[in-house]
C-alpha cells in the first residue's frame, strides 16, 4: 500500500529546527532505499511524506525510525491506497532496491515515429491484458534513430508470460518490422540515488 503521512508539529519551532538535520538525514536514507518517494513541508506547517508500497509493519518501522517521532517533535496522521490504474515507471514504488524488474528494450530505427506508434500498439495491449505490468515510458532519442521501451514489472515470471500471448506476439512482430534491430534485457535496481541539493 502507498501511504501518505501528514506530519503535524507538537513542539515549538526551535525544537523543530534543532532536529531538522536529523529528520532530513532520515528522509534521505529511506529515499535512497526506495521506501520514501516524495516529501516536503506543508504551507500551514508540518510536512507530507509519501511512501513506496509498504505493508503495515514496514510503515510502523519507518515512522518509528524518524528522529521527529523519537523526540516527540511530530505526530503522524496516515492514509493509504492500493496502487492501481495509471502508474508511471518514472517513480518505481519498490520498498527495497532489487524489486520489481525493469525492462529496457532498445531498438534502432530509420523511422522513429512509425516505430513508436507500433511499439505503443504493443504496450497498449500489454497494459490491458498482462498481470504484473506496472507501467511503461516510451522514449525517442533526440537524433530520432533509437526508440526505447522502459517498463516496470512485478516479476520476471509475469514478464515472461506475455510471450505466450498470440496477440502480443503478433503486435511485437509488427513493431520489429519497423526497426533495424531490437534487444531487451531485464534489470533490477542496485542503488537509488536522489538529488543532494
N, C-alpha and C positions, 0 to 999 in steps of 0.2 A: 504494500500500500504506500502511495505517496502521501507524505504528511506535511501539513502547513503548521508551523509553530509560531504562535503570536506571543512575543515576549513583552511583558509589562514590568517596568521598574518598580522595585519595592523599597529602594533606598534613595537618598538624595543624590543629586548629580555628582558631587565629589566622589562618592563611593563607586558610582558607575565608571567615572573616568579613571579611578585608581586601578580598576580591574579590567579596563578596556583592552590593554595589550594582551593579557592572558586569554580573554574571550576571543579576540581576533586570531590568536595562535590556534585556539581550539577550532574555529571555523576553517582555517587554512588546512589544518591536519585532516579534518574529515572531508573537506572538499577534495583534497589531493587523493584521498582514499576512495572517492566516489560516493560517499554517504550523504554529503550536502551538495545540492545542486545550485541553490541561489540563497543569498542572504543580504540584508540591508536594513538601514534604520527606517522607522515609520515617522512620517511628518509630525505626528502628535506625540512622539516619544515612544521608546521601546524599539523593538526590532521584529523582523519577519525572517524565518528560516524555512526553506523548502528542502525536504529531504529526498533522497532516492527511494527506491522501492524497498522498504524495511518492514520487518514484522514487528509485533508489539515488544518483544524482548530486545531487539536491536534498537528500537526507538527509546526504550527506557534507559538502556546503557548509554546511548548517545547523549540524552538530556543530563543524566547523572554525571557525565564526564565534563560538562561545561562548568568552568570556574564560576560563572554567574549563578548557576544552580547551587554549587557547593558553598558559596559565600552568602547565599540568600539575597543576591542582588536583583534577581528577576524571577517572576512567575511565568509559567508556561501554559498557554491555552492551545490545545491541539485539535486539529481537524484533519481528515484524510479522505482519500478517494482511491479507487482501483483504477490504474491507468488503462483506459480503453479508447477506441476511436483513433483520432489522429495523434500520432506520436512522432516527433521529429528526432531522427537519429543524431542531430546536432547535439542533443543532450542525451547521453546514454545513461539510463537510470539503473546502473548496476551498483549494488551495495558495496562490492569489493572489485578491485581490478581482477580481470580474468573471466568475467561473465557479463553480458552474453557474448556470442560470437559476432564478429563484424565481417561482412562480405565486402571485398573490394574487387570489382570487375572492371578491368581496363581494356578498352577497345580502340584500335586505330581506325580512322575512317577518313574518307575524302569528302564526305557529306555529313557534317555533324548534325545538322538539323534533321535530316532523314533518320540518322541513327538514333538520336534522342527520341524522336516520335515512335520509332519501332521499339526502343527499349522501354519507354513509358507504357506501351501497349502490353509488354510482358509484365511489368511491375504492377500495373493496374489489376491484372488477373491474379497475381500472387496476393496482392493486398486484400482481395475479396474472397480468396479461397484457401489460403495456406495458414495452418496453425503455426504459431510461434513467430510470425513475421511482425516486427516491431516498427517498421518504417524505413523509408529509403530517401536518399537525396541523389538526384541525377546531375552530374557535373559535365560541363563542356570546357575544354581548355581554351585559353584566350587566343590560341593560334587556330582554333576550330579544326584540329586534326585528331583529337582524342576525346572520347566520352568515358565517363566513369559512373558505375552504379555503386554507391556507398550505402549499405543497408545493415540493419541490426536484426539479429535472430536470437530467439531464446536458447537454441541448442543446435549443435551440428546435425543431430538426427532429424530435427524438424526441417532444417535447410535441405538435407539430402532427400527428404520425402517429395520435394517438388518435382524431382526428376522422374517420378512415377506418374506424373500428371500429363496425359497426352496433349491437353490444350496448352500447358506451359511449354512443352517440347516444341509444339508447332509454332507458337509465337516466338520462342527463342531462336528457332531456325530462321524465321523471317528477319529477326534482328541481325543475326550473324551474316546474312546475305548483304547487309548494308555496310559491313566492316571489312577491313583488310585482315585483321586478326583480333582475337579477343582472348583474354586469360583472366581467370579469377582465382582468388585464394581467400580462405577464412582466417581471421585473426582474432586473438584475444588481447585485451588491454593489459599491458605490463605496468605502465605508470600513467597517472593522470597529473598533469602539470597545469596549474592555473596562473593567471597574471599575478605578478608580485607587486604591482604598483597601481 
